[in-house]
Amino acid sequence: MKAVVCKEHGPPEKLVLEETQSRPLAGGELRVAIHAAGVNFPDTLIIQNLYQFKPELPFTPGGEFTGVVTEVADDVTTHSVGDRVVCMQLTGGFADEAVVPAASCMPVPEGLDMVTAAGVTMTYGTSLYALKNRAKLQPNETLLVLGAAGGVGIAAVELGKLMGARVIAAAGSDEKLAFCRERGADEVINYDSEDLKQRTKELTDGKGADVIYDAVGGDYFDKAIRAINWEGRMLIIGFASGRIPELPVNLALLKGCQVVGVFWGSFTMREPEANAANMAQLGEWYSSGALNPHVCEQVPLERAGEALRMILDRKARGKVVLVTDNIEAA
């Protein structure tokens, strides 16, 4: 089998593509011929040893992938050979085959192709969990999305609109903001050329945003928290800017607001039934045409380093997906 291997921590350019040995199944496992793998910001952290979970070297990155089951352990009754599955685990997805726990795999929603499914699970799963379960976003509330043109950001824009919110998309270039408008944003803020706090206040008649979705952190968090409405909810998704901000807790007191952590990976393990309900909702929206996820780039497996570099440099407009030769043979 072919796999992208991280042998030493560092930037994406240190990754290598190798022929590796496939291993036998253990109890409770499946063998999956991988068709496509989503490329996500946590993948850029884990190869640099900057993520909260730290696999031993060497390892194959990639925590989200789709494929077809080719072998099933004797004790597995939930899956069969030939099933189309989407798999979620910490590593292993940047390859053309993986052995995975059956419990980490779900059916690919009906009507969803393998590439799109590989780009939906983590980004749209994270954003739906954030907006529905953590923020309890209500119709007619104002949602401000930071980093709105990236994978999770554009998912938040689209889902916020589906949930009836007024969506303000914030990003760092006019090109990115034009993309956000195409995907449904009502208003946009270029936070590299406009004052984020002031402009948010202007767009909300001085009240501020009811819900703020922050996948960027750093200076943008510092400004956004000052533009939150009374009893607003500040969603902490991640820190793409590279700096983990510190909260002046007097702001939480003065604004009567909540600062809410969003750890979708832990949610999927702790509350699998609630996560399954969210996945079913995403599938229904997709099947009805209400949701049309945007995959901006399909990149061959051997160019995994380039795909990760796109995410690190914040050049992606939507989701980047790696594809293997299996998808061409299907």
Backbone bond lengths (Angstrom), bond angles and torsions (degrees), N, CA, C in turn:
res aa  C-N    CA-C-N  psi(-1)  N-CA   C-N-CA  omega(-1)  CA-C   N-CA-C  phi
1 M - - - 1.455 - - 1.525 109.84 -
2 K 1.362 115.45 153.47 1.458 121.26 176.91 1.521 109.04 -98.94
3 A 1.326 115.61 138.05 1.453 119.82 -179.94 1.521 110.07 -147.48
4 V 1.320 115.50 145.41 1.462 122.20 171.37 1.522 106.62 -83.72
5 V 1.337 117.00 127.26 1.467 120.83 -172.11 1.524 110.44 -121.27
6 C 1.326 114.75 133.16 1.460 122.00 171.50 1.524 107.46 -98.11
7 K 1.331 116.41 108.07 1.461 121.46 -178.80 1.518 112.45 -96.85
8 E 1.320 115.81 -24.36 1.460 121.09 175.75 1.521 108.09 -145.29
9 H 1.317 116.08 144.63 1.457 119.86 -178.13 1.524 110.64 -67.94
10 G 1.331 114.28 142.97 1.453 118.43 179.40 1.507 110.99 160.05
11 P 1.331 117.72 -162.81 1.460 122.24 -176.97 1.534 111.37 -71.75
12 P 1.345 117.21 168.49 1.467 120.57 -178.39 1.523 114.33 -56.66
13 E 1.316 116.29 -28.07 1.468 119.77 -177.43 1.526 112.63 -65.06
14 K 1.321 119.02 -15.69 1.465 121.80 179.06 1.533 113.19 -83.08
15 L 1.334 117.48 -10.68 1.458 120.44 -179.84 1.526 110.45 -69.21
16 V 1.334 116.01 149.20 1.464 121.01 178.76 1.522 109.21 -129.32
17 L 1.329 115.93 148.75 1.463 122.32 174.94 1.517 108.29 -99.09
18 E 1.332 116.57 124.72 1.469 120.90 -174.87 1.526 110.88 -135.23
19 E 1.329 114.78 157.96 1.455 121.40 165.12 1.523 107.24 -83.01
20 T 1.316 116.66 122.66 1.461 120.90 -177.78 1.523 109.91 -122.81
21 Q 1.313 115.11 163.24 1.458 121.01 -176.68 1.520 110.90 -86.14
22 S 1.323 116.18 129.66 1.460 120.54 174.36 1.523 109.18 -77.96
23 R 1.334 117.86 146.05 1.467 120.08 -177.92 1.527 111.40 -110.16
24 P 1.322 117.64 158.29 1.468 120.85 177.55 1.523 111.18 -66.68
25 L 1.326 115.48 157.70 1.453 120.30 176.82 1.522 111.27 -74.65
26 A 1.326 115.73 145.14 1.459 122.35 167.34 1.530 107.60 -104.22
27 G 1.315 116.25 177.69 1.450 120.03 179.72 1.516 112.24 -59.77
28 G 1.326 115.47 139.85 1.452 121.06 176.82 1.506 115.23 78.62
29 E 1.333 117.89 12.30 1.467 120.61 -174.02 1.527 112.78 -113.77
30 L 1.345 113.63 161.95 1.456 123.65 174.73 1.518 109.47 -125.58
31 R 1.321 115.27 152.96 1.465 119.86 166.76 1.529 106.95 -105.47
32 V 1.324 114.97 130.04 1.464 120.26 -175.34 1.522 109.71 -123.99
33 A 1.334 116.46 127.06 1.466 121.38 170.32 1.523 106.93 -81.56
34 I 1.331 116.43 110.64 1.462 121.16 -172.46 1.528 110.86 -77.46
35 H 1.329 115.52 131.86 1.452 121.82 176.32 1.533 111.92 -99.81
36 A 1.327 116.78 -42.36 1.464 120.56 -175.98 1.522 109.68 -150.54
37 A 1.331 115.76 150.93 1.472 121.21 179.59 1.516 109.56 -136.34
38 G 1.318 116.20 128.49 1.451 120.09 175.83 1.519 110.88 -71.29
39 V 1.320 116.30 145.29 1.471 122.51 177.74 1.522 107.08 -108.26
40 N 1.331 116.43 121.06 1.459 121.23 -171.80 1.517 111.18 -128.14
41 F 1.327 115.59 159.60 1.461 120.17 -178.71 1.531 112.78 -57.05
42 P 1.349 120.53 -40.41 1.463 118.68 176.92 1.529 114.07 -57.33
43 D 1.342 117.12 -28.43 1.466 119.90 176.94 1.531 111.05 -63.10
44 T 1.339 116.52 -35.42 1.468 119.27 179.04 1.524 111.38 -70.47
45 L 1.328 116.52 -27.84 1.466 120.60 179.65 1.518 111.65 -79.07
46 I 1.330 116.19 -41.73 1.460 120.02 -173.21 1.524 111.39 -66.16
47 I 1.342 118.12 -32.98 1.464 119.56 179.29 1.530 111.51 -73.99
48 Q 1.340 116.77 -17.92 1.464 120.97 177.42 1.530 112.62 -97.80
49 N 1.330 115.88 3.46 1.471 122.45 -177.08 1.526 111.49 63.50
50 L 1.323 116.13 35.14 1.457 121.94 -178.93 1.525 112.64 -110.29
51 Y 1.337 117.27 1.09 1.456 120.90 -178.10 1.520 109.67 -90.29
52 Q 1.357 115.77 160.60 1.470 118.37 -177.61 1.526 112.97 -69.56
53 F 1.343 116.60 -24.23 1.459 120.63 173.42 1.523 108.00 -105.39
54 K 1.321 116.39 134.08 1.464 120.79 -170.96 1.531 110.22 -127.04
55 P 1.343 117.49 93.55 1.461 119.98 178.29 1.521 111.44 -68.48
56 E 1.325 115.45 153.15 1.463 120.35 178.30 1.522 110.91 -72.19
57 L 1.320 116.05 144.56 1.458 121.60 173.99 1.522 110.05 -75.24
58 P 1.334 117.77 149.55 1.463 127.76 -13.08 1.526 110.66 -79.14
59 F 1.326 116.99 156.96 1.460 120.55 176.94 1.526 109.05 -149.46
60 T 1.327 114.43 163.35 1.457 121.87 176.44 1.523 108.38 -104.13
61 P 1.334 118.74 118.72 1.462 119.64 179.15 1.528 111.35 -71.94
62 G 1.317 114.86 174.78 1.463 120.72 178.25 1.512 111.39 113.31
63 G 1.332 117.09 103.96 1.455 120.48 -175.28 1.513 115.01 -104.24
64 E 1.340 118.34 3.01 1.465 121.56 -175.06 1.521 108.15 -145.89
65 F 1.332 117.59 119.17 1.461 119.07 -177.80 1.520 111.68 -156.09
66 T 1.327 114.73 159.09 1.455 121.24 177.50 1.522 109.35 -120.50
67 G 1.316 116.02 155.98 1.451 120.39 178.62 1.517 111.51 -178.20
68 V 1.322 115.04 -170.12 1.464 122.72 -178.83 1.520 108.79 -117.29
69 V 1.323 116.55 133.79 1.465 121.98 179.35 1.528 109.22 -69.70
70 T 1.338 115.82 126.60 1.463 120.61 179.63 1.524 113.13 -112.28
71 E 1.335 117.09 -14.76 1.473 120.69 179.60 1.528 108.22 -156.76
72 V 1.336 115.40 144.32 1.459 121.27 -176.45 1.527 109.11 -131.32
73 A 1.321 117.76 132.29 1.463 120.93 175.97 1.530 110.09 -63.07
74 D 1.330 115.87 152.96 1.462 121.14 -174.43 1.524 113.21 -58.25
75 D 1.327 117.39 -30.05 1.468 119.77 -175.41 1.525 113.35 -92.17
76 V 1.327 118.58 4.49 1.464 121.71 -179.16 1.525 109.81 -91.89
77 T 1.324 115.80 124.15 1.465 120.95 179.49 1.526 112.63 -115.60
78 T 1.311 117.60 -5.80 1.466 121.64 -174.53 1.521 113.32 -88.54
79 H 1.332 117.73 -16.50 1.461 121.10 -177.44 1.523 109.71 -136.29
80 S 1.351 115.46 157.43 1.456 121.73 179.05 1.521 109.55 -133.28
81 V 1.331 115.76 158.66 1.462 120.83 175.07 1.535 108.58 -57.42
82 G 1.312 116.30 133.49 1.458 121.78 -179.43 1.509 114.61 98.68
83 D 1.342 117.28 -11.79 1.462 120.11 178.60 1.524 111.07 -65.51
84 R 1.327 116.83 139.32 1.470 121.74 170.09 1.516 107.42 -87.24
85 V 1.320 116.60 125.47 1.465 120.28 -175.32 1.526 110.85 -132.31
86 V 1.326 114.70 152.77 1.461 122.41 167.67 1.519 106.34 -112.76
87 C 1.321 116.32 130.68 1.460 122.23 -172.36 1.521 109.93 -117.79
88 M 1.320 114.85 140.20 1.454 121.66 178.98 1.516 108.83 -127.16
89 Q 1.322 116.91 118.40 1.455 121.56 173.11 1.518 107.91 -157.34
90 L 1.305 116.81 174.91 1.458 120.06 -171.74 1.523 113.00 -65.78
91 T 1.322 117.33 -41.49 1.467 122.53 -174.53 1.531 109.69 -142.66
92 G 1.342 115.38 176.25 1.456 121.41 170.71 1.506 116.63 103.93
93 G 1.340 118.45 -7.68 1.456 120.40 -171.69 1.514 116.29 -82.44
94 F 1.342 118.50 -20.84 1.458 120.32 -178.41 1.530 108.90 -87.15
95 A 1.323 114.99 68.88 1.459 122.86 -177.32 1.519 107.80 -158.74
96 D 1.336 116.86 173.85 1.463 118.15 176.27 1.532 112.32 -98.10
97 E 1.341 116.05 0.76 1.463 120.72 176.17 1.521 108.63 -155.23
98 A 1.322 115.91 150.20 1.462 120.08 175.84 1.523 109.47 -148.91
99 V 1.323 115.84 146.80 1.458 122.69 169.40 1.515 106.53 -104.37
100 V 1.329 116.13 122.25 1.466 120.49 -170.27 1.524 110.46 -136.42
101 P 1.332 118.13 153.99 1.461 120.25 171.86 1.527 110.41 -63.18
102 A 1.305 117.04 136.16 1.465 120.68 178.51 1.523 110.70 -57.71
103 A 1.325 116.86 -32.31 1.463 121.07 -177.75 1.522 113.03 -66.63
104 S 1.345 117.06 -17.85 1.462 119.74 -179.36 1.519 112.80 -91.13
105 C 1.327 116.95 4.10 1.463 121.23 -175.77 1.525 111.44 -116.65
106 M 1.328 115.64 140.49 1.460 122.78 176.45 1.520 108.73 -126.51
107 P 1.323 118.55 156.11 1.466 120.15 175.30 1.524 111.06 -62.61
108 V 1.313 116.41 141.95 1.460 119.93 171.43 1.524 107.63 -66.81
109 P 1.336 118.87 126.42 1.466 120.66 -178.93 1.524 112.01 -53.17
110 E 1.310 115.79 140.74 1.465 122.08 -178.71 1.524 110.14 -56.63
111 G 1.326 115.67 133.56 1.450 120.51 177.60 1.518 114.76 88.57
112 L 1.337 116.38 -5.52 1.466 120.87 -178.08 1.524 108.81 -99.55
113 D 1.339 117.65 127.53 1.459 120.40 177.79 1.520 110.04 -76.42
114 M 1.341 116.11 165.02 1.463 121.48 -172.86 1.530 112.38 -63.46
115 V 1.325 117.41 -39.00 1.462 120.13 -177.98 1.527 110.28 -68.25
116 T 1.311 116.41 -47.45 1.473 119.72 179.99 1.515 110.68 -63.16
117 A 1.335 116.68 -42.19 1.472 120.46 -179.80 1.521 111.05 -61.12
118 A 1.337 117.07 -36.22 1.463 120.18 178.71 1.523 111.91 -70.00
119 G 1.329 116.38 -18.37 1.456 119.91 179.98 1.510 114.58 -101.56
120 V 1.331 117.11 -1.64 1.456 121.37 -175.52 1.519 112.56 -98.92
121 T 1.319 115.95 -41.36 1.467 120.23 -163.85 1.511 113.04 -56.76
122 M 1.324 118.14 -54.61 1.459 119.97 -174.33 1.526 112.04 -77.09
123 T 1.336 117.85 -47.05 1.457 119.36 -174.84 1.526 111.60 -69.97
124 Y 1.325 116.78 -50.53 1.460 119.50 -179.46 1.523 111.07 -74.36
125 G 1.336 117.42 -32.46 1.457 120.27 174.66 1.515 111.57 -62.68
126 T 1.335 115.96 -45.12 1.467 120.59 177.41 1.523 111.27 -61.24
127 S 1.329 116.39 -47.24 1.456 119.84 -174.44 1.519 112.08 -70.30
128 L 1.328 118.00 -37.40 1.463 119.18 177.47 1.526 110.53 -67.34
129 Y 1.323 116.46 -42.95 1.467 119.76 176.28 1.528 110.68 -58.76
130 A 1.340 116.48 -43.23 1.463 120.81 -179.17 1.522 111.56 -62.04
131 L 1.330 116.09 -50.56 1.458 120.09 -173.01 1.527 112.64 -77.01
132 K 1.327 116.44 -40.04 1.471 120.38 -175.95 1.527 112.19 -84.07
133 N 1.334 116.40 -54.15 1.464 120.01 -171.70 1.521 113.09 -83.86
134 R 1.324 117.48 -37.15 1.460 120.25 -174.33 1.538 112.23 -94.01
135 A 1.326 118.38 -46.67 1.467 120.30 -178.13 1.523 112.66 -88.56
136 K 1.352 115.77 -23.04 1.466 120.33 -174.14 1.538 110.20 52.11
137 L 1.332 113.82 51.14 1.462 121.89 -178.78 1.530 110.32 -58.03
138 Q 1.330 115.97 134.11 1.461 122.37 -177.85 1.531 110.77 -111.42
139 P 1.352 116.37 152.63 1.467 118.86 174.97 1.522 111.00 -55.50
140 N 1.329 115.18 142.46 1.472 124.68 177.75 1.527 113.76 74.93
141 E 1.336 118.56 -0.64 1.460 118.97 170.56 1.526 109.51 -75.40
142 T 1.330 115.54 159.89 1.462 120.69 177.24 1.515 110.00 -98.10
143 L 1.315 115.07 126.37 1.463 123.30 179.12 1.522 108.94 -111.46
144 L 1.342 117.11 122.90 1.463 123.03 173.94 1.521 108.31 -103.88
145 V 1.342 117.04 123.63 1.464 122.30 -178.64 1.524 109.17 -111.64
146 L 1.336 116.87 118.81 1.466 121.65 175.23 1.524 108.58 -91.16
147 G 1.336 116.66 145.46 1.460 119.40 -175.46 1.511 110.51 64.05
148 A 1.336 116.28 40.92 1.466 121.03 -166.42 1.522 114.38 -70.78
149 A 1.329 118.99 -17.84 1.462 120.28 -177.86 1.527 112.95 -90.14
150 G 1.338 117.84 -8.15 1.457 120.71 179.19 1.520 112.06 -79.47
151 G 1.342 116.40 -176.20 1.455 121.14 -174.84 1.517 114.06 -59.63
152 V 1.350 117.23 -57.74 1.460 118.94 -179.90 1.518 110.93 -72.20
153 G 1.331 117.33 -31.38 1.451 120.69 -178.54 1.512 112.52 -64.30
154 I 1.323 117.15 -48.21 1.467 119.10 -178.54 1.518 110.35 -68.88
155 A 1.339 117.17 -30.12 1.462 119.91 173.89 1.523 110.27 -63.11
156 A 1.339 117.20 -40.84 1.464 121.07 178.44 1.524 111.28 -65.46
157 V 1.330 117.25 -39.27 1.461 120.92 176.76 1.524 110.04 -59.05
158 E 1.328 116.28 -50.92 1.467 120.64 -175.70 1.529 111.36 -66.44
159 L 1.328 116.83 -43.62 1.461 119.94 -178.59 1.525 111.03 -70.00
160 G 1.331 117.12 -37.28 1.452 119.66 176.55 1.516 111.62 -58.01
161 K 1.339 116.92 -42.51 1.457 120.44 177.80 1.531 110.83 -64.87
162 L 1.327 117.40 -42.61 1.467 120.77 178.49 1.525 111.72 -61.02
163 M 1.331 115.99 -31.71 1.467 120.59 -178.83 1.529 112.74 -87.05
164 G 1.328 116.43 3.50 1.459 120.71 172.61 1.507 116.26 91.32
165 A 1.336 117.82 11.81 1.456 120.64 -178.90 1.525 111.65 -85.08
166 R 1.320 115.97 160.25 1.467 122.70 166.13 1.521 106.25 -88.61
167 V 1.339 117.14 122.21 1.460 121.29 -170.11 1.522 110.97 -109.63
168 I 1.341 114.80 125.88 1.465 122.49 171.93 1.526 107.36 -107.16
169 A 1.317 117.10 119.00 1.462 121.95 179.91 1.522 109.44 -98.32
170 A 1.330 116.44 129.75 1.463 121.59 178.07 1.525 109.35 -118.65
171 A 1.319 116.12 130.18 1.467 121.75 179.52 1.526 107.97 -153.84
172 G 1.354 115.86 179.97 1.450 120.39 -168.91 1.510 116.74 -101.28
173 S 1.335 119.15 9.12 1.463 119.67 177.14 1.518 109.28 -154.63
174 D 1.310 116.31 155.64 1.464 121.28 178.54 1.523 110.75 -64.86
175 E 1.332 116.93 -33.93 1.467 120.58 178.22 1.534 110.36 -62.03
176 K 1.322 116.37 -45.99 1.461 120.21 178.51 1.522 110.93 -62.72
177 L 1.325 116.46 -39.97 1.457 119.82 -178.04 1.518 111.79 -69.21
178 A 1.325 117.59 -33.72 1.469 120.46 175.00 1.526 109.97 -62.00
179 F 1.314 116.20 -40.43 1.472 121.08 176.50 1.522 110.27 -61.76
180 C 1.329 116.88 -42.40 1.470 120.48 179.35 1.522 111.47 -62.48
181 R 1.315 116.64 -39.52 1.467 119.46 177.19 1.529 110.36 -63.64
182 E 1.326 116.80 -40.12 1.459 120.26 177.74 1.526 111.63 -59.68
183 R 1.336 115.81 -32.18 1.465 120.60 -177.22 1.527 112.21 -92.27
184 G 1.347 116.99 7.20 1.454 118.95 169.98 1.512 117.76 117.07
185 A 1.330 119.75 -3.22 1.466 120.55 -178.81 1.528 110.69 -61.33
186 D 1.340 116.32 137.66 1.460 121.62 179.14 1.524 111.84 -80.44
187 E 1.337 116.05 -39.39 1.462 122.54 -179.99 1.518 108.37 -137.19
188 V 1.332 117.14 159.11 1.464 120.53 -179.42 1.525 109.73 -136.47
189 I 1.329 115.12 152.32 1.466 122.40 176.22 1.523 108.27 -134.20
190 N 1.321 116.52 125.59 1.459 121.35 172.40 1.529 107.21 -88.83
191 Y 1.332 117.10 99.27 1.464 118.72 -173.22 1.519 113.45 -78.71
192 D 1.329 117.73 1.77 1.463 119.66 171.16 1.532 111.59 -91.21
193 S 1.333 117.29 -18.15 1.465 119.79 -179.63 1.525 113.09 -123.75
194 E 1.333 117.95 -9.94 1.458 122.13 178.64 1.520 109.39 -121.16
195 D 1.319 116.24 156.29 1.457 121.39 176.19 1.527 108.39 -78.72
196 L 1.329 116.78 114.64 1.458 121.82 -172.98 1.526 111.78 -60.78
197 K 1.325 116.32 -46.29 1.468 119.95 -179.28 1.520 110.84 -63.79
198 Q 1.320 116.90 -50.99 1.461 121.00 -176.02 1.525 111.05 -62.38
199 R 1.329 116.55 -45.36 1.467 119.77 -176.68 1.525 111.45 -67.18
200 T 1.338 116.91 -38.12 1.464 119.77 176.81 1.521 110.62 -61.72
201 K 1.327 116.10 -42.78 1.466 120.46 178.35 1.529 110.58 -62.41
202 E 1.345 116.96 -41.57 1.460 120.27 179.38 1.519 111.82 -61.80
203 L 1.329 116.06 -38.67 1.462 120.70 -176.82 1.524 112.90 -78.80
204 T 1.325 116.85 -8.02 1.470 120.70 -177.90 1.523 111.95 -123.72
205 D 1.320 116.15 24.39 1.471 121.20 179.44 1.522 112.21 53.82
206 G 1.336 115.10 37.43 1.455 120.78 175.62 1.517 115.28 83.40
207 K 1.324 117.41 -4.90 1.464 120.09 -175.23 1.525 113.00 -81.49
208 G 1.312 118.21 -38.34 1.456 122.30 -172.74 1.527 111.33 97.76
209 A 1.307 116.22 171.11 1.466 122.01 -177.44 1.523 110.80 -81.42
210 D 1.328 115.59 141.58 1.473 120.37 178.05 1.521 111.54 -72.67
211 V 1.331 116.31 -39.82 1.463 121.74 178.76 1.522 107.85 -131.78
212 I 1.330 116.42 132.82 1.467 121.70 176.61 1.521 108.18 -119.78
213 Y 1.326 115.18 125.49 1.460 123.01 -178.39 1.528 107.33 -104.30
214 D 1.334 116.65 110.53 1.469 120.62 -171.94 1.522 111.52 -118.23
215 A 1.327 114.99 104.10 1.460 120.65 173.78 1.522 111.65 -103.17
216 V 1.337 116.87 9.81 1.470 121.81 -171.78 1.518 111.99 -110.24
217 G 1.333 117.63 -46.91 1.458 121.05 -178.91 1.516 112.42 72.74
218 G 1.332 115.94 -155.77 1.454 121.18 176.95 1.519 113.23 59.07
219 D 1.335 115.74 -142.25 1.461 121.71 -176.82 1.528 112.14 -62.36
220 Y 1.336 116.54 -29.48 1.463 119.89 -177.98 1.526 110.85 -68.31
221 F 1.322 117.25 -37.60 1.467 120.06 173.80 1.519 109.92 -61.35
222 D 1.331 116.73 -45.65 1.465 121.30 -176.85 1.531 111.03 -56.25
223 K 1.338 116.30 -38.54 1.459 120.51 -179.07 1.530 111.45 -81.15
224 A 1.326 116.23 -39.83 1.465 119.77 -174.80 1.524 112.28 -66.99
225 I 1.329 117.44 -39.60 1.464 120.18 -178.18 1.528 110.90 -61.38
226 R 1.332 115.93 -23.93 1.471 120.75 178.36 1.525 111.65 -85.00
227 A 1.333 116.51 -2.19 1.463 121.55 179.01 1.525 110.62 -118.40
228 I 1.328 116.70 28.89 1.457 120.84 -179.69 1.525 109.58 -97.93
229 N 1.308 116.25 145.55 1.457 122.19 -179.62 1.528 110.72 -74.98
230 W 1.318 115.80 163.78 1.468 121.43 173.36 1.531 108.96 -56.67
231 E 1.322 116.55 130.54 1.468 124.61 -177.52 1.526 112.04 60.99
232 G 1.337 116.07 28.28 1.458 119.84 175.67 1.519 111.97 -74.74
233 R 1.337 115.31 170.01 1.467 121.63 -179.84 1.528 109.36 -124.41
234 M 1.326 115.14 121.01 1.468 122.13 179.50 1.522 107.83 -99.54
235 L 1.330 116.87 112.44 1.457 122.28 -176.08 1.525 110.34 -92.54
236 I 1.318 116.99 120.73 1.466 122.23 179.88 1.528 108.23 -95.65
237 I 1.343 115.87 107.06 1.466 121.83 -176.95 1.521 110.98 -99.83
238 G 1.336 117.09 -43.08 1.459 120.76 -176.96 1.517 110.86 -178.97
239 F 1.332 115.38 -171.71 1.467 120.75 -170.12 1.530 110.34 -137.05
240 A 1.344 115.50 61.56 1.464 120.21 -177.18 1.517 112.43 -61.99
241 S 1.324 118.11 -22.96 1.465 120.68 179.59 1.523 111.77 -70.33
242 G 1.332 116.54 -19.09 1.454 120.71 -179.96 1.512 114.53 99.68
243 R 1.330 118.09 -13.22 1.464 120.27 179.54 1.520 110.71 -115.69
244 I 1.318 116.84 127.57 1.453 121.73 174.60 1.528 107.37 -83.52
245 P 1.322 118.28 115.60 1.469 120.00 -175.41 1.523 112.16 -76.36
246 E 1.312 114.60 162.59 1.461 121.27 173.67 1.529 108.54 -110.72
247 L 1.327 116.15 139.43 1.457 121.29 -176.44 1.520 111.31 -95.02
248 P 1.341 118.18 121.18 1.473 119.50 168.00 1.536 107.57 -70.42
249 V 1.314 117.17 106.33 1.463 119.62 -169.74 1.525 112.76 -65.62
250 N 1.335 117.25 -16.45 1.465 117.88 175.59 1.526 111.52 -63.06
251 L 1.354 117.37 -26.76 1.456 120.40 177.97 1.524 111.11 -66.52
252 A 1.336 116.04 -39.53 1.459 119.56 177.02 1.522 110.45 -62.02
253 L 1.326 116.05 -38.15 1.468 120.47 178.58 1.522 110.49 -67.13
254 L 1.332 116.77 -50.01 1.457 120.79 -175.17 1.521 112.48 -66.64
255 K 1.328 116.88 -34.48 1.457 121.26 -178.41 1.533 112.17 -89.39
256 G 1.332 117.23 -11.21 1.460 119.62 -174.69 1.515 111.70 58.96
257 C 1.335 116.63 30.11 1.462 121.21 -172.05 1.522 112.23 -99.92
258 Q 1.307 114.99 167.52 1.452 122.58 175.96 1.527 109.50 -111.59
259 V 1.318 116.98 140.43 1.456 122.76 171.40 1.525 105.37 -109.87
260 V 1.326 116.64 113.98 1.462 121.95 -165.18 1.527 110.38 -117.33
261 G 1.323 117.03 121.46 1.456 121.39 176.12 1.520 111.89 -76.30
262 V 1.337 115.99 141.52 1.465 122.03 -179.45 1.526 108.14 -125.21
263 F 1.339 116.71 102.22 1.465 121.70 179.41 1.525 107.15 -120.16
264 W 1.329 114.56 85.63 1.466 120.25 -173.32 1.528 112.27 -62.11
265 G 1.333 117.62 -38.32 1.464 120.27 -179.12 1.518 111.92 -58.75
266 S 1.315 116.95 -43.25 1.460 120.83 178.39 1.525 111.07 -68.43
267 F 1.331 116.62 -37.75 1.473 121.64 176.95 1.524 111.02 -58.24
268 T 1.337 117.36 -43.09 1.466 119.87 -177.90 1.521 111.77 -62.67
269 M 1.333 116.84 -32.66 1.463 120.63 -179.99 1.523 112.28 -82.65
270 R 1.332 116.63 -37.06 1.463 120.61 -176.52 1.527 112.81 -82.00
271 E 1.339 116.27 -31.22 1.461 120.57 -175.87 1.536 110.05 -132.83
272 P 1.338 117.44 64.20 1.467 119.98 -174.83 1.528 113.72 -60.67
273 E 1.324 118.03 -33.45 1.461 119.70 -179.45 1.529 111.09 -68.69
274 A 1.323 116.67 -40.19 1.468 120.03 177.79 1.522 110.35 -66.69
275 N 1.326 116.89 -38.91 1.459 119.90 177.55 1.521 110.89 -65.70
276 A 1.337 117.27 -40.70 1.465 120.62 178.14 1.525 110.73 -61.38
277 A 1.327 116.75 -37.70 1.464 120.33 177.27 1.525 110.89 -64.21
278 N 1.333 116.79 -40.20 1.463 120.11 177.25 1.527 111.27 -64.76
279 M 1.347 116.33 -41.71 1.463 119.47 178.97 1.522 110.91 -63.72
280 A 1.338 115.93 -38.91 1.466 119.63 177.79 1.528 110.63 -63.78
281 Q 1.337 116.57 -38.90 1.459 120.16 177.94 1.525 111.25 -63.27
282 L 1.330 116.46 -42.72 1.468 119.77 177.44 1.519 110.77 -61.41
283 G 1.348 116.40 -41.80 1.463 120.42 178.29 1.517 112.22 -61.94
284 E 1.330 117.02 -40.61 1.467 121.16 179.02 1.526 110.72 -64.94
285 W 1.332 116.70 -44.09 1.459 119.85 179.17 1.527 110.97 -62.72
286 Y 1.339 116.25 -39.62 1.460 119.69 179.38 1.526 110.12 -66.22
287 S 1.325 117.08 -46.73 1.469 121.30 -177.49 1.516 111.83 -61.86
288 S 1.338 116.27 -34.29 1.466 120.24 -178.67 1.521 112.93 -80.88
289 G 1.330 116.74 -10.47 1.458 120.67 -176.81 1.507 114.49 87.91
290 A 1.349 116.89 0.36 1.465 120.06 179.53 1.522 112.05 -71.39
291 L 1.324 116.43 -26.10 1.462 121.88 -178.66 1.515 109.24 -124.11
292 N 1.315 116.44 130.02 1.465 121.55 -179.26 1.525 108.86 -133.79
293 P 1.339 117.99 82.45 1.466 121.38 -175.78 1.527 111.98 -56.32
294 H 1.319 114.64 143.98 1.461 120.81 -175.77 1.524 110.85 -105.45
295 V 1.323 116.56 113.97 1.466 122.13 171.82 1.521 106.96 -98.60
296 C 1.335 116.04 112.16 1.472 118.94 -173.57 1.522 112.91 -83.68
297 E 1.345 117.06 -26.89 1.461 120.42 -177.68 1.518 110.61 -144.24
298 Q 1.343 116.66 134.03 1.460 122.59 166.99 1.527 107.57 -109.98
299 V 1.314 116.13 117.60 1.458 121.72 -171.59 1.529 109.03 -118.59
300 P 1.344 119.04 133.17 1.465 120.36 177.25 1.525 111.98 -61.15
301 L 1.321 115.85 151.17 1.462 121.96 -176.61 1.526 112.15 -52.51
302 E 1.325 116.39 -39.91 1.465 119.71 -176.22 1.528 112.87 -66.96
303 R 1.331 117.32 -11.78 1.467 121.00 178.13 1.532 111.65 -107.61
304 A 1.330 115.40 30.40 1.469 120.26 -178.38 1.526 111.94 -58.08
305 G 1.330 117.09 -38.73 1.453 120.31 179.47 1.516 112.22 -60.05
306 E 1.340 116.81 -39.90 1.464 120.76 178.35 1.529 110.46 -65.23
307 A 1.328 116.04 -39.68 1.462 120.15 -179.90 1.528 110.91 -63.64
308 L 1.321 116.62 -43.39 1.462 120.60 177.90 1.521 111.67 -65.83
309 R 1.321 116.50 -35.92 1.463 120.50 177.76 1.529 110.64 -63.36
310 M 1.339 117.80 -37.27 1.459 121.36 177.10 1.531 110.43 -59.19
311 I 1.331 116.08 -41.51 1.463 120.25 179.97 1.531 110.02 -68.87
312 L 1.325 116.85 -46.18 1.467 120.98 -179.20 1.524 111.82 -59.49
313 D 1.332 115.92 -40.27 1.458 120.54 -177.45 1.531 112.65 -86.72
314 R 1.331 115.95 4.75 1.469 123.09 176.64 1.528 111.34 56.20
315 K 1.347 115.75 45.21 1.460 121.50 179.22 1.518 112.98 -103.24
316 A 1.329 117.40 -6.44 1.459 120.69 -178.35 1.524 110.28 -75.05
317 R 1.322 116.65 142.55 1.463 123.42 172.62 1.525 106.23 -115.88
318 G 1.309 117.12 84.87 1.451 120.85 -173.39 1.513 110.02 102.39
319 K 1.337 117.70 -141.91 1.451 122.15 -170.59 1.527 112.11 -105.84
320 V 1.339 115.70 137.36 1.459 123.28 173.76 1.528 107.38 -103.57
321 V 1.334 116.67 132.32 1.461 121.71 -176.82 1.524 109.75 -129.56
322 L 1.337 116.31 132.20 1.462 121.39 171.56 1.526 109.52 -84.36
323 V 1.328 117.31 143.37 1.453 121.13 176.72 1.524 109.71 -125.54
324 T 1.319 116.75 145.41 1.462 122.72 179.75 1.524 110.82 -106.97
325 D 1.311 115.88 173.78 1.471 120.16 177.77 1.518 112.03 -65.31
326 N 1.347 117.12 -21.19 1.478 119.71 -179.81 1.521 112.08 -60.58
327 I 1.328 116.32 -33.01 1.461 118.82 -177.61 1.519 111.22 -69.16
328 E 1.332 116.73 -30.19 1.456 120.53 178.98 1.524 110.81 -76.08
329 A 1.327 116.37 -29.00 1.465 120.76 -178.81 1.520 113.31 -83.39
330 A 1.338 116.71 -12.95 1.473 121.09 -174.88 1.537 110.91 -70.31
